[in-house]
């Protein structure tokens, strides 16, 4: 027993044995009685001042008393209270303030809470309370603050709350409440704050009666099922500062009456279905600071009237259907910090007055129809951290003045018609992590000249992709300072010189591609220190010397190792046996010698090419090597591809002939045995096959999950052991025939720590299990649904007829094979799969990126807008949510 627990025990023992000696009043005894319910000695350490020898608890921590010695305040915040609501306190008739927040209280709020008739403040927020909000709270006529937010309360908001006529703050957000907002809220004439967001079960319209709360400052109903139109009567709320009804189901137009809310500072209506124009009446909102209307169906132009809202700091109108030009009146908004207009139909030129927004941090103009040049005045924005203008029709050159934006972290000007050269000074921007200039007229971008050594100043860069240009010179040694670099792609240029030894400093590098250049010298041993490398392509250069052993120690190398079309000599290093995860290996068109024996242990290989070398000896005796086409071995005169046709030298002729005869006899015997056993097995399987009414002859085709005519319960009844077709780390896959004869695969997930499913299992275990049903089919995830504690992942099959369309390159099939490794631990993660598919897709660039509209997590509260690079990867593959 801990010392604190012993102390509490002795205190109660003292009270029980010597009741006459103890002078503590009844309120003190009640508090100690509540304290005795704590099971945690940790909590008791916070209550060391609760001394039973005192006459009353007025000097105890967290307790306050009135002038006549009765407890009037109990305020306990951020202290673990491992118990339920303290019913011992319900007799405290003089209690005016009860705050028990962030204490892990459990259980329900007792209905007798209504007996605390003197309460003016009741704060039970940030706990684990369940049950309904008691209607008896409506009896607390003196209540001014009611904070029940961030619990697990359910049920409806009781209309009796309307009886709390003095209520000023009503905080109910982040619970599991449902139903409509009671019209009785309009009776709370003193109400200043009403927040009920984060309750998806709340539905219906915003009650018009809420406009009776003339002193309302904050109305928050975000992330609910609130629908219908915004009532124009809200314009009567002259003191309203924040209207927050985002991520809901609002429809109709933004009422012009909103312009009458003259005190409004924050208007958050994003992620709804609002339509119509942005009203000109917003011009009256001279205190407006943040206008967030993104992802609606707004049309028309950006109103000139916004230029009158001189206090504006953030404008986010992105992901709508706005057209026209950026109005000149916005030049008045000198305090603007974020101007986010992406994914609309805006046109015209980017106005030079943008350069006057000296505090601007984010400028997002991408996915519009802007034309003309990028104004050099943007270089005046010393606070600018992000500038996106990709997917427009911009011309001219990249202004050198951009290099003055010293805090710039992300610059994406891809998919325009920019020409000229990249200003060297951009590489002096030490905070720059993203520089994307894909698909312009700068060459493929057609860049010429050398890679500037100043690139080493951009120490935060994570990706450098300069492939398919006209660059020459050497790889600058300054790249060693790019310690955060994940991707370095300099392929398809005219770069010469040797591979710098100091690439070993790039310990975060997972993709290095320098193929199709004129690079000479040997492969540096120091590359072996780049432990995170997953893809290494040095093909089509002029490399000489042997392959260093250190390459074989890159055990993370799983996507590709391509050293083809060089002048490499010597044997394959024995260390290659460590590359157990490698899926694609190309050593063709070199002068390598020795045998292929070491490659026989690479169980994950799906693609191999060793043609046109000087390899000799026998192939590794594995199914993979025997199944490969002869073309991957071509040009190796001494390599024995077919053991039966190999010419062996005379000194071993007799011995090898005898071995060949014995091998042949053994093979014939085994073959006959397999034929006999196979025949017997076929007879049994054939009988069982036809006994199942030809169910496996069903024609598989793709049907969207939303159109399938079955329920979750139809599926659950079929999850029997007889229908199991495979297992993974996180669950079991079943073959299920739905009521309408659809044959699907269902994965039932096992409970895992923190509810997490191993990423590698979520994708690949299903592929393996479904492959056992129909080995040559490709599987597509249709969706998932929840029913109580069971989570189901639903899949469908794509028939063999579409296989050729999907697998237009054998490397895609190689990725699929990796995903069906018998050992779940050896399967690639979703991150790896995406990286492999990106690499395959990369070879078929450029492709047009879709105009994607999706909900993003909030920073402003919207997440940083996607760059062209992250957007272009989205169609390749998405992991299940």
C-alpha positions in Angstrom: 0.0 0.0 0.0 1.4 3.4 -0.9 2.2 6.0 1.7 -0.6 8.3 0.4 -3.2 5.5 0.7 -2.0 4.7 4.2 -2.4 8.4 5.1 -6.0 8.5 3.9 -6.8 5.3 5.7 -5.4 6.6 9.0 -7.3 9.8 8.6 -10.6 7.9 8.2 -9.6 5.6 11.1 -9.0 8.6 13.3 -12.5 10.0 12.4 -14.3 6.8 13.0 -12.5 6.0 16.3 -12.5 9.5 17.7 -15.6 11.2 16.3 -15.9 13.6 19.2 -12.4 14.9 18.7 -12.9 15.6 15.0 -14.4 19.0 14.4 -14.8 18.7 10.6 -18.3 19.8 9.4 -20.6 17.7 7.3 -19.4 19.2 4.0 -15.8 18.3 4.8 -16.9 14.7 5.6 -18.7 14.5 2.3 -15.6 15.6 0.4 -13.5 13.0 2.2 -16.1 10.4 1.5 -15.8 11.2 -2.2 -12.0 11.1 -2.0 -12.2 7.6 -0.5 -13.7 6.3 -3.7 -10.5 7.1 -5.7 -8.7 3.9 -6.6 -5.6 5.8 -7.6 -2.9 6.8 -5.1 -1.6 9.2 -7.8 -4.8 11.2 -7.5 -4.6 11.3 -3.7 -1.3 13.1 -3.9 -3.2 16.2 -5.2 -5.4 16.2 -2.1 -2.8 16.3 0.6 -4.3 19.4 2.1 -7.7 17.8 2.7 -7.1 17.5 6.5 -9.9 16.0 8.6 -8.7 17.8 11.7 -9.9 21.1 10.2 -13.2 22.5 11.2 -14.3 23.0 7.6 -12.7 22.4 4.2 -12.4 26.2 3.4 -8.6 26.0 3.4 -8.3 22.9 1.3 -7.0 23.0 -2.2 -9.6 23.3 -5.0 -12.3 24.5 -2.4 -13.7 27.9 -1.8 -16.1 29.1 0.8 -18.6 31.8 1.3 -18.3 34.3 4.2 -20.5 32.2 6.4 -18.2 29.1 6.0 -20.1 27.0 3.6 -18.5 25.6 0.4 -19.4 27.8 -2.5 -16.7 26.7 -5.1 -15.1 23.5 -6.1 -12.7 23.9 -9.0 -10.6 20.8 -10.0 -9.1 20.8 -13.5 -6.6 18.4 -15.1 -6.4 16.1 -12.1 -7.2 12.4 -12.7 -10.5 11.6 -10.9 -10.9 7.9 -11.5 -14.5 7.8 -10.3 -18.0 8.9 -11.3 -19.8 12.1 -10.7 -19.5 13.0 -6.9 -23.0 12.5 -5.7 -21.7 13.4 -2.2 -21.8 17.0 -3.3 -25.5 17.1 -4.2 -26.4 18.3 -0.7 -24.1 21.4 -0.9 -26.9 24.0 -1.0 -24.6 27.0 -1.1 -22.5 25.7 -4.1 -22.3 28.2 -6.9 -19.4 26.9 -8.9 -18.6 23.3 -9.7 -15.8 22.7 -12.2 -14.5 19.1 -12.6 -12.9 19.3 -16.1 -10.4 17.1 -17.8 -10.5 14.6 -15.0 -11.6 11.3 -16.7 -14.9 11.3 -14.8 -17.1 8.4 -15.9 -20.7 7.3 -15.6 -23.8 9.5 -16.0 -24.7 12.9 -14.8 -27.2 12.3 -12.0 -30.7 13.7 -12.4 -30.5 15.1 -8.9 -28.1 17.7 -10.3 -31.1 19.8 -10.4 -31.0 20.1 -6.6 -28.0 22.3 -6.7 -30.2 25.3 -7.0 -27.5 27.9 -6.3 -25.2 26.8 -9.2 -24.2 29.5 -11.6 -21.3 27.6 -13.2 -21.3 23.9 -14.1 -18.3 22.7 -16.0 -17.9 18.9 -16.6 -16.0 19.2 -19.9 -13.3 17.0 -21.2 -14.3 13.8 -19.3 -15.7 10.4 -20.2 -19.3 11.0 -19.1 -22.0 9.0 -20.8 -25.8 9.0 -20.9 -28.2 11.8 -21.6 -28.1 15.4 -20.5 -30.6 15.3 -17.6 -33.7 17.4 -18.2 -33.4 18.4 -14.5 -30.7 20.9 -15.5 -33.5 23.1 -16.6 -34.3 23.7 -12.9 -31.0 25.5 -12.4 -32.4 29.0 -12.8 -29.3 30.8 -11.7 -27.0 28.9 -14.2 -24.8 31.2 -16.3 -22.3 28.7 -17.7 -22.9 25.1 -18.7 -20.0 23.3 -20.3 -20.5 19.6 -21.0 -18.3 19.5 -24.1 -15.9 16.7 -25.1 -17.6 13.8 -23.4 -19.6 10.8 -24.7 -23.1 12.2 -24.0 -25.9 11.1 -26.3 -29.5 11.7 -26.8 -31.1 15.0 -27.6 -30.5 18.5 -26.3 -33.2 18.8 -23.7 -35.7 21.6 -24.4 -35.8 22.3 -20.7 -32.4 24.1 -21.0 -34.5 27.0 -22.3 -35.6 27.5 -18.7 -32.1 28.5 -17.7 -32.9 32.1 -18.4 -29.6 33.5 -17.1 -27.5 31.2 -19.2 -24.7 33.0 -21.1 -22.4 30.1 -22.2 -23.7 26.8 -23.5 -20.9 24.4 -24.6 -22.1 21.0 -25.9 -19.6 20.3 -28.7 -17.8 17.1 -29.3 -20.2 14.6 -27.9 -22.6 12.0 -29.5 -25.7 14.1 -29.3 -28.5 13.7 -31.8 -31.9 15.1 -32.8 -32.8 18.7 -33.6 -31.7 21.9 -31.9 -34.7 22.8 -29.7 -36.4 26.0 -30.5 -36.4 26.8 -26.8 -32.8 27.9 -27.2 -34.4 31.1 -28.4 -35.6 31.7 -24.8 -32.1 32.2 -23.6 -32.0 36.0 -24.0 -28.7 36.4 -22.2 -26.9 33.7 -24.3 -23.5 34.8 -25.7 -22.0 31.5 -26.7 -23.7 28.4 -28.2 -21.5 25.6 -29.4 -22.9 22.2 -30.4 -20.5 21.2 -33.2 -18.8 17.9 -33.4 -22.1 16.0 -32.9 -22.8 14.4 -36.3 -26.2 13.1 -35.1 -27.6 16.6 -34.8 -29.8 17.3 -37.8 -32.5 19.7 -39.0 -32.3 23.4 -39.7 -30.8 26.2 -37.7 -33.8 27.3 -35.6 -35.0 30.8 -36.5 -35.7 31.5 -32.8 -32.0 31.7 -32.1 -32.1 35.2 -33.6 -33.9 36.2 -30.3 -30.6 35.8 -28.5 -29.6 39.3 -29.4 -26.4 39.2 -27.4 -25.0 36.1 -29.1 -21.3 36.3 -29.9 -20.5 32.8 -31.0 -22.7 30.3 -32.9 -20.9 27.0 -33.6 -22.7 24.1 -35.3 -19.8 22.7 -37.4 -19.4 19.0 -38.2 -23.0 18.2 -37.7 -25.9 17.1 -39.9 -27.4 20.6 -39.9 -29.1 21.2 -43.2 -31.4 23.6 -45.1 -30.8 27.3 -45.7 -29.1 29.8 -43.4 -31.9 31.8 -41.9 -31.8 35.4 -42.9 -32.9 36.3 -39.4 -29.3 35.7 -38.2 -28.8 39.2 -39.5 -30.4 40.5 -36.4 -27.5 39.3 -34.3 -25.6 42.6 -34.3 -23.0 41.4 -31.8 -22.2 38.1 -33.5 -18.5 37.7 -33.9 -18.2 34.1 -35.1 -20.5 32.1 -37.3 -19.1 28.6 -37.6 -21.3 26.0 -39.5 -18.7 24.2 -41.6 -18.6 20.5 -42.7 -22.4 20.3 -42.6 -25.2 20.0 -45.2 -26.2 23.6 -45.7 -27.9 24.5 -49.0 -29.2 27.6 -50.7 -27.4 30.9 -50.9 -25.6 32.9 -48.3 -28.3 35.4 -47.2 -27.6 39.0 -47.8 -28.7 39.7 -44.3 -25.4 38.4 -43.0 -24.1 41.8 -44.0 -26.1 43.2 -41.0 -23.9 41.3 -38.5 -21.7 44.3 -38.2 -19.5 42.8 -35.5 -18.7 39.6 -37.4 -15.0 38.6 -37.5 -15.1 35.0 -38.5 -17.4 33.4 -41.2 -16.7 29.7 -41.5 -19.1 28.1 -43.9 -16.8 25.8 -45.8 -17.6 22.2 -46.8 -21.3 22.6 -47.4 -23.5 22.7 -50.5 -24.0 26.5 -50.6 -24.7 27.9 -54.1 -25.3 31.3 -55.7 -23.0 34.3 -55.5 -20.8 35.6 -52.7 -23.1 38.4 -51.6 -22.0 42.0 -52.1 -23.4 42.8 -48.7 -20.3 41.4 -47.1 -18.9 44.8 -47.8 -20.6 46.0 -44.6 -18.5 43.6 -42.5 -15.7 46.0 -41.7 -14.5 43.8 -38.8 -14.3 40.6 -40.8 -10.9 38.8 -40.4 -11.4 35.3 -41.8 -13.7 34.4 -44.7 -13.7 30.6 -45.3 -16.1 29.5 -47.9 -14.1 26.7 -49.6 -15.6 23.6 -51.1 -19.1 24.7 -51.9 -20.9 25.3 -55.1 -20.6 29.1 -55.3 -20.7 30.7 -58.7 -20.2 34.2 -60.1 -17.3 36.4 -59.5 -15.3 37.5 -56.5 -17.3 40.6 -55.4 -15.5 44.0 -55.6 -17.1 44.7 -52.2 -14.6 42.5 -50.4 -12.1 45.3 -50.9 -14.1 47.2 -48.2 -13.4 44.5 -45.6 -10.1 46.1 -44.5 -9.6 43.8 -41.5 -9.5 40.7 -43.7 -6.5 38.4 -42.9 -7.7 35.1 -44.6 -9.7 34.6 -47.8 -10.4 31.0 -48.8 -12.8 30.7 -51.7 -11.1 27.6 -53.2 -12.9 24.5 -54.6 -15.9 26.4 -55.9 -17.0 27.5 -59.4 -16.1 31.1 -59.3 -15.1 32.9 -62.5 -13.9 36.2 -63.7 -10.8 38.1 -62.5 -9.3 38.9 -59.1 -11.0 42.3 -58.4 -8.7 45.3 -58.2 -10.4 46.4 -55.0 -8.6 43.6 -53.1 -5.5 45.8 -53.3 -6.9 47.5 -50.2 -6.4 44.4 -48.1 -2.9 45.2 -46.9 -3.3 43.0 -43.8 -4.0 39.8 -45.8 -2.0 36.7 -44.7 -3.7 34.0 -46.8 -5.2 34.3 -50.2 -6.5 30.9 -51.3 -8.4 30.8 -54.6 -7.4 27.4 -56.1 -9.7 25.1 -58.1 -12.1 27.6 -59.6 -12.4 29.1 -63.1 -10.7 32.4 -62.4 -9.0 34.0 -65.4 -7.0 37.1 -66.3 -3.5 37.9 -65.0 -2.2 37.6 -61.5 -2.5 41.2 -60.4 0.8 42.9 -59.4 -0.8 44.4 -56.3 -0.5 41.0 -54.7 3.1 42.1 -54.0 1.7 44.8 -51.6 0.3 42.1 -49.2 3.5 42.3 -47.2 2.3 39.9 -44.5 1.1 37.3 -47.0 2.1 33.8 -46.0 0.2 31.6 -48.4 -0.8 32.3 -52.0 -2.7 29.5 -53.7 -3.9 30.2 -57.3 -3.6 26.7 -58.8 -6.1 24.9 -61.0 -7.6 28.0 -62.6 -7.2 29.8 -65.9 -4.8 32.5 -65.1 -2.7 33.8 -68.0 0.2 36.2 -68.5 3.4 36.5 -66.6 4.1 35.8 -62.9 4.4 39.4 -61.5 8.0 40.1 -60.2 6.3 42.0 -57.3 5.6 38.7 -55.6 9.3 38.9 -54.7 8.4 41.6 -52.1 6.5 39.1 -50.0 9.1 38.4 -47.2 6.7 36.3 -45.2 5.6 34.1 -48.1 6.0 30.4 -47.3 3.8 28.8 -50.0 3.1 29.8 -53.6 1.1 27.4 -55.7 0.1 28.5 -59.3 0.2 25.1 -61.0 -2.3 24.0 -63.7 -2.9 27.4 -65.2 -1.9 29.0 -68.5 1.0 31.2 -67.3 3.7 32.4 -69.7 7.0 34.1 -69.6 9.9 33.2 -67.3 10.1 32.5 -63.6 10.9 35.9 -62.1 14.3 36.0 -60.4 12.7 38.2 -57.7 11.1 35.1 -56.2 14.5 34.4 -54.6 13.8 37.3 -52.3 11.0 35.3 -50.6 13.4 34.1 -47.9 10.8 32.1 -46.0 9.5 30.3 -49.0 9.1 26.5 -48.3 7.0 25.3 -51.3 6.9 26.6 -54.8 4.8 24.8 -57.5 4.5 26.3 -60.9 4.0 23.0 -62.8 1.8 22.6 -65.8 2.0 26.0 -67.3 3.8 27.5 -70.3 6.8 29.0 -68.6 10.0 29.2 -70.4 13.5 30.5 -69.9 15.8 29.3 -67.2 15.4 28.7 -63.5 16.9 31.6 -61.5 20.0 30.3 -59.7 19.1 32.4 -56.7 16.2 30.1 -55.9 18.7 27.7 -54.7 19.8 30.1 -52.0 16.4 29.7 -50.3 17.4 27.6 -47.3 13.8 26.9 -46.2 12.7 25.5 -49.6 11.5 21.9 -49.4 9.4 21.7 -52.5 10.3 23.1 -55.9 8.0 21.7 -58.6 8.2 22.9 -62.2 6.9 19.9 -64.0 5.5 20.2 -67.5 6.5 23.7 -68.7 8.6 24.9 -71.6 11.8 25.3 -69.5 12.7 21.9 -71.7 11.1 18.5 -70.7 11.4 21.2 -69.0 14.4 21.3 -71.5 16.8 22.8 -68.8 20.3 23.4 -70.1 23.6 24.2 -68.5 25.0 22.7 -65.3 23.2 21.9 -62.0 24.2 24.9 -59.9 26.3 24.2 -56.9 24.0 26.6 -54.9 21.5 23.7 -54.8 23.4 22.7 -51.7 22.0 25.7 -49.9 18.5 24.3 -50.0 19.1 22.0 -47.0 15.5 21.3 -46.5 14.8 19.9 -49.9 13.2 16.5 -49.9 13.0 15.8 -53.7 15.1 16.9 -56.6 13.7 15.6 -59.9 15.5 17.0 -63.0 15.0 14.0 -65.3 14.7 14.3 -69.0 16.4 17.6 -69.6 19.6 18.8 -71.3 21.8 19.3 -68.3 25.5 18.7 -68.6 28.5 19.1 -66.4 28.9 16.9 -63.3 26.8 16.1 -60.2 27.8 18.9 -57.8 29.5 17.8 -54.6 27.3 20.3 -52.8 24.4 17.8 -52.9 25.9 16.3 -49.7 24.2 19.1 -47.8 20.7 18.0 -48.9 20.5 15.7 -45.8 16.7 15.6 -45.9 16.6 14.4 -49.6 14.4 11.4 -50.3 14.5 11.4 -54.1 17.3 12.4 -56.4 16.4 11.8 -60.1 18.9 13.2 -62.7 18.2 10.6 -65.4 18.0 11.3 -69.1 20.4 14.2 -69.3 24.0 14.6 -70.5 25.7 14.6 -67.1 29.3 13.4 -67.1 32.0 12.9 -64.5 32.0 10.4 -61.7 29.4 9.6 -59.0 30.4 11.8 -55.9 31.7 9.8 -53.0 29.9 12.2 -50.6 26.5 10.9 -51.7 27.0 8.8 -48.5 25.8 11.8 -46.6 22.3 11.4 -48.0 21.2 8.9 -45.4 17.5 9.7 -45.9 17.7 8.9 -49.7 15.3 6.2 -50.8 15.4 6.7 -54.6 18.6 7.5 -56.6 18.2 7.5 -60.4 21.1 8.8 -62.5 20.4 6.6 -65.6 20.9 7.6 -69.3 23.8 10.0 -68.8 27.5 9.9 -69.5 28.7 9.2 -66.0 32.1 7.4 -65.8 34.3 5.9 -63.2 33.4 3.2 -60.7 30.4 2.7 -58.4 31.5 4.3 -55.1 31.5 1.9 -52.1 30.2 4.8 -50.0 26.7 4.2 -51.5 26.5 1.4 -49.1 25.9 3.9 -46.3 22.6 5.1 -47.9 20.8 2.5 -45.8 17.3 3.7 -46.8 17.7 3.2 -50.5 14.8 1.3 -52.0 15.5 2.1 -55.7 18.9 2.5 -57.3 19.1 3.0 -61.1 22.5 3.7 -62.6 21.9 2.2 -66.0 22.9 3.4 -69.4 26.1 5.2 -68.3 29.8 4.5 -68.8 30.6 3.0 -65.4 33.5 0.6 -65.1 35.1 -1.6 -62.5 33.4 -4.2 -60.3 30.2 -4.0 -58.4 31.2 -3.2 -54.8 30.3 -5.6 -52.0 28.7 -2.6 -50.2 25.8 -2.5 -52.7 24.7 -6.0 -51.5 24.4 -4.6 -48.0 21.6 -2.2 -48.9 19.0 -4.6 -47.3 16.2 -2.0 -47.8 16.7 -2.2 -51.6 13.3 -3.7 -52.6 12.0 -1.9 -55.6 14.7 -1.9 -58.2 18.5 -2.3 -58.7 19.4 -1.5 -62.3 23.1 -1.4 -63.3 22.5 -2.4 -66.9 24.2 -1.0 -70.0 27.6 0.0 -68.5 31.0 -1.6 -68.7 31.1 -3.3 -65.3 33.3 -6.3 -64.8 34.0 -9.0 -62.3 31.5 -11.4 -60.6 28.2 -10.6 -58.8 29.2 -10.0 -55.2 28.4 -12.7 -52.7 26.8 -10.0 -50.6 23.9 -9.9 -53.0 22.5 -12.8 -51.0 21.4 -10.1 -48.5 19.1 -8.4 -50.9 16.2 -10.6 -49.8 13.5 -8.0 -50.5 14.7 -7.1 -54.0 12.0 -7.5 -56.6 13.6 -6.2 -59.9 17.3 -6.7 -60.9 18.8 -5.7 -64.2 22.5 -6.4 -64.9 22.3 -6.7 -68.6 24.7 -5.4 -71.2 27.9 -5.4 -69.1 31.0 -7.5 -69.0 30.2 -9.4 -65.7 31.6 -12.9 -65.2 31.2 -15.8 -62.8 28.0 -17.7 -62.0 24.5 -16.7 -61.0 24.5 -18.9 -58.0 24.2 -16.1 -55.4 20.9 -14.9 -57.0 19.2 -18.2 -56.3 18.5 -17.1 -52.7 16.6 -14.0 -53.7 13.1 -15.3 -53.2 11.3 -12.0 -53.9 12.6 -11.5 -57.4 9.9 -11.0 -59.9 12.0 -9.6 -62.8 15.6 -10.4 -63.8 17.7 -9.6 -66.8 21.4 -10.7 -67.0 21.6 -10.8 -70.8 24.8 -9.9 -72.7 27.4 -10.5 -70.1 30.0 -13.3 -69.7 28.3 -15.4 -67.1 28.9 -19.1 -67.0 27.8 -22.3 -65.2 24.4 -23.6 -64.4 21.3 -21.6 -63.6 20.2 -21.7 -59.9 17.9 -24.7 -59.7 14.7 -22.8 -58.8 11.3 -22.5 -60.5 11.8 -18.7 -60.9 14.9 -19.1 -62.9 13.5 -22.0 -65.0 10.4 -20.1 -65.9 12.2 -17.0 -67.1 12.3 -16.6 -70.9 15.6 -17.3 -72.6 16.0 -13.7 -73.7 17.0 -12.6 -70.1 20.0 -14.9 -70.4 20.9 -14.2 -74.1 24.5 -13.3 -75.0 26.1 -15.4 -72.2 27.8 -18.1 -74.3 29.1 -20.1 -71.3 25.8 -20.0 -69.3 24.0 -23.3 -69.1 20.3 -22.5 -69.5 19.1 -26.0 -70.2 20.9 -28.6 -68.2 20.1 -31.4 -70.7 21.7 -29.5 -73.5 24.8 -28.2 -71.8 28.3 -29.1 -73.2 30.4 -30.3 -70.3 34.2 -30.5 -70.7 35.8 -34.1 -71.2 37.4 -34.5 -67.7 34.0 -34.7 -66.2 32.1 -36.2 -69.1 31.7 -39.7 -67.8 30.7 -38.6 -64.3 28.2 -36.1 -65.6 26.8 -38.5 -68.1 26.1 -41.0 -65.2 24.5 -38.2 -63.2 22.4 -37.2 -66.2 21.1 -40.8 -66.6 20.3 -41.1 -62.9 18.6 -37.7 -62.9 16.6 -38.7 -66.0 15.5 -42.0 -64.4 14.6 -40.2 -61.2 12.6 -37.6 -63.1 10.7 -40.2 -65.1 9.8 -42.1 -61.8 8.7 -38.9 -60.1 6.7 -37.8 -63.1 4.8 -41.2 -63.3 4.1 -41.0 -59.5 2.8 -37.5 -59.9 0.6 -38.5 -62.8 -0.9 -41.4 -60.9 -1.5 -39.3 -57.7 -2.7 -36.4 -59.8 -5.3 -38.6 -61.6 -6.7 -39.9 -58.3 -6.8 -36.3 -56.9 -8.5 -35.1 -60.1 -11.3 -37.7 -59.8 -12.0 -36.6 -56.2 -11.9 -32.9 -57.0 -14.0 -33.4 -60.1 -16.7 -35.0 -58.0 -16.6 -32.3 -55.4 -16.5 -29.6 -58.0 -19.7 -30.7 -59.8 -21.2 -31.3 -56.3 -21.0 -27.6 -55.7 -23.4 -26.8 -58.7 -20.6 -25.3 -60.8 -20.4 -22.3 -58.5 -16.8 -21.7 -59.5 -17.9 -21.2 -63.2 -19.5 -17.9 -62.2 -18.4 -15.0 -64.4 -16.6 -12.4 -62.3 -17.1 -8.8 -63.1 -16.7 -5.4 -61.4 -19.7 -3.8 -59.6 -19.5 -0.7 -57.4 -20.1 -1.7 -53.8 -22.8 0.9 -53.5 -24.9 -0.9 -56.1 -24.7 -4.4 -54.5 -28.0 -5.6 -53.2 -27.1 -7.0 -49.8 -26.7 -5.9 -46.2 -23.9 -6.4 -43.7 -26.1 -9.0 -41.9 -26.3 -11.0 -45.1 -22.6 -11.2 -45.0 -22.1 -11.9 -41.3 -24.2 -15.1 -41.5 -21.8 -16.6 -44.1 -18.5 -16.0 -42.1 -18.0 -19.7 -41.3 -14.9 -21.8 -41.2 -15.9 -23.7 -44.4 -15.7 -20.4 -46.3 -12.2 -19.4 -45.2 -9.9 -18.9 -48.1 -6.9 -17.1 -46.4 -5.5 -15.5 -43.4 -3.3 -12.5 -42.7 -1.7 -10.8 -39.7 -4.9 -8.8 -39.0 -7.7 -11.1 -40.0 -9.4 -13.9 -42.0 -10.7 -13.7 -45.6 -13.9 -15.6 -46.5 -15.5 -16.5 -49.8 -19.2 -15.4 -49.5 -22.1 -15.8 -51.9 -24.6 -12.9 -51.4 -28.4 -13.4 -51.7 -28.3 -12.2 -55.3 -25.6 -14.7 -56.2 -22.8 -12.2 -56.2 -19.6 -14.0 -55.1 -17.4 -11.7 -53.1 -14.5 -11.9 -50.6 -14.8 -10.5 -47.1 -12.1 -9.8 -44.6 -13.0 -9.9 -41.0 -10.4 -7.9 -39.0 -9.1 -9.1 -35.6 -9.0 -6.7 -32.7 -5.6 -5.1 -32.6 -3.7 -2.7 -30.3 -5.1 0.8 -30.7 -7.5 -0.5 -33.3 -4.8 -0.3 -35.9 -4.5 -2.7 -38.9 -0.9 -3.4 -40.1 -0.5 -1.4 -43.3 1.2 -4.2 -45.2 -1.6 -6.7 -44.2 -4.5 -4.4 -45.1 -3.5 -4.3 -48.7 -1.7 -7.5 -49.4 -3.3 -10.3 -47.3 -6.5 -9.8 -49.2 -4.7 -10.0 -52.5 -3.1 -13.3 -51.5 -6.4 -14.8 -50.2 -8.3 -13.8 -53.2 -5.6 -15.1 -55.5 -6.2 -18.5 -54.0 -9.8 -18.3 -55.3 -8.9 -17.2 -58.8 -5.1 -17.0 -59.1 -4.9 -14.9 -62.3 -7.5 -12.3 -61.3 -6.7 -8.8 -60.1 -8.5 -7.7 -57.0 -10.0 -4.3 -56.2 -11.1 -3.0 -52.9 -14.7 -1.9 -53.0 -15.0 -0.4 -49.6 -15.6 -1.2 -46.0 -18.4 -1.1 -43.5 -18.9 -1.4 -39.8 -21.4 -3.4 -37.9 -20.8 -3.2 -34.1 -17.5 -4.7 -33.4 -17.1 -6.3 -36.9 -15.3 -4.4 -39.6 -15.7 -5.9 -43.1 -13.5 -5.2 -46.1 -15.4 -5.9 -49.3 -13.7 -6.8 -52.6 -14.7 -7.7 -56.1 -12.9 -9.3 -59.0 -11.9 -8.1 -62.3 -12.2 -10.8 -64.9 -9.3 -12.1 -66.9 -10.4 -10.2 -69.9 -9.2 -6.9 -68.4 -5.9 -8.2 -67.2 -4.0 -7.1 -70.3 -5.4 -3.6 -70.0 -4.3 -3.2 -66.4 -0.9 -4.8 -66.6 0.5 -2.9 -69.5 3.9 -3.4 -68.1 5.3 -6.6 -66.5 6.6 -4.5 -63.6 3.0 -3.9 -62.4 2.6 -7.7 -62.2 5.9 -7.8 -60.2 4.4 -5.4 -57.7 1.3 -7.7 -57.4 3.5 -10.7 -56.8 5.3 -8.9 -54.0 2.0 -8.3 -52.3 1.2 -12.0 -52.1 4.3 -13.1 -50.2 3.3 -16.0 -47.9 4.9 -14.2 -45.0 2.9 -11.0 -44.0 6.1 -9.5 -42.6 7.8 -9.7 -45.9 4.9 -8.0 -47.9 5.5 -4.4 -48.9 3.7 -1.7 -47.0 1.2 0.6 -48.8 4.0 3.3 -48.8 6.3 0.8 -50.7 3.5 -0.2 -53.1 2.8 3.4 -53.9 6.5 4.1 -54.4 6.8 1.2 -56.9 3.7 2.2 -58.8 4.9 5.8 -58.9 8.2 4.6 -60.4 6.3 2.6 -63.1 4.0 5.4 -63.8 6.9 7.8 -63.9 8.2 6.1 -67.1 4.9 7.0 -68.8 4.9 10.7 -67.8 3.6 13.2 -68.5 -0.1 12.7 -67.8 -2.8 15.2 -67.1 -3.7 15.5 -63.4 -7.4 15.3 -62.5 -9.2 18.1 -60.8 -9.7 16.5 -57.4 -12.0 17.8 -54.8 -11.8 16.2 -51.5 -12.1 17.1 -47.8 -8.8 18.0 -46.3 -7.9 18.3 -42.6 -7.8 21.8 -41.2 -4.9 24.1 -40.8 -6.6 27.3 -41.6 -8.6 25.0 -40.7 -8.0 23.6 -44.2 -4.9 21.6 -44.6 -2.0 22.9 -46.7 -3.2 22.7 -50.3 -1.8 19.8 -52.3 1.0 20.4 -54.7 1.0 19.1 -58.2 3.3 16.2 -57.2 1.0 14.9 -54.5 -2.1 15.3 -56.6 -0.7 13.5 -59.6 0.1 10.4 -57.5 -3.5 10.1 -56.2 -5.0 8.2 -59.1 -2.3 5.5 -58.9 -3.5 3.8 -55.7 -5.2 4.8 -52.5 -5.1 2.9 -49.3 -8.5 2.0 -47.7 -9.6 4.6 -45.2 
